[in-house]
Amino acid sequence: MSNAEFKSADTSKIAKFQEESKKACAEFKAIKKEFQRINKELLSGWKGVGADAYKYETDHILEKIGSVDDVLEMINNSAVKDIRDNYSKLDDDLAEFNKNPYGNESE
């Protein structure tokens, strides 16, 4: 029996983060859609300088929110995915190491 310690990389936290991030992106889109719906309804009955100023400001907010949405998706679909892929590769490499932790030596 060997006294070698089993090595592994726990990818579950990264996978959970990736799933939670996807949910956050979906929730963010839903909030943005509801914000747009409310603004459309509000502005349908509101005319004048105040309505124009309000629309200008909310359009600006929506433009900035759109940028945040894109950044969240980019982080989730590229950076987090790359980290998870690399961590999974590390886990595969460790699995190979665990098969023969002492190299070519026989036990």
PEMO-V261497 format. One record per pair of residues at least 12 apart in sequence whose C-alpha atoms are under 10 Angstrom apart, sorted by the first residue. I is the first residue (numbers start at 1). GAP is how many residues later the second one is. D is the distance in whole Angstrom. If there is no record, write none. Layout:
i = <I/I>
gap = <GAP/GAP>
d = <D/D>
This chain:
i = <1/2/2/4/4/4/4/5/5/6/6/6/6/6/6/7/7/7/7/7/7/7/7/8/8/8/8/8/8/8/8/8/9/9/9/9/9/9/9/9/9/10/10/10/10/11/11/11/11/11/11/11/11/12/12/13/14/14/14/14/14/14/14/15/15/15/15/17/17/17/18/18/18/18/18/18/19/20/21/21/21/21/21/21/22/22/22/22/24/24/24/25/25/25/25/25/25/25/26/26/28/28/28/28/28/29/29/29/32/32/32/32/33/35/35/36/36/36/39/39/39/39/40/42/43>
gap = <106/99/105/94/96/97/98/93/96/88/89/91/92/93/95/84/86/87/88/89/90/91/94/80/82/83/84/85/86/87/89/90/78/79/80/81/82/83/84/85/86/77/78/80/81/72/73/74/75/76/77/79/80/72/76/71/66/67/69/70/71/73/74/65/66/68/69/59/63/67/57/58/59/62/63/66/57/56/51/52/54/55/56/59/50/51/54/55/45/48/49/43/44/45/46/47/48/51/43/47/37/38/40/41/44/36/37/40/30/33/34/37/29/23/27/22/23/26/15/16/19/20/15/13/12>
d = <8/10/8/9/10/7/9/8/9/9/9/9/6/9/9/8/10/6/7/10/8/6/9/10/8/6/8/9/6/7/10/9/7/8/9/7/5/9/10/8/9/8/9/10/8/10/7/9/10/6/7/10/8/9/10/10/8/9/8/6/10/9/10/9/9/10/7/9/8/10/10/6/9/7/8/9/9/10/8/8/9/6/10/9/9/8/7/9/10/9/10/10/7/9/10/7/7/9/9/10/9/10/9/7/9/9/9/7/8/8/8/9/10/9/9/9/9/8/9/8/8/10/9/10/8>
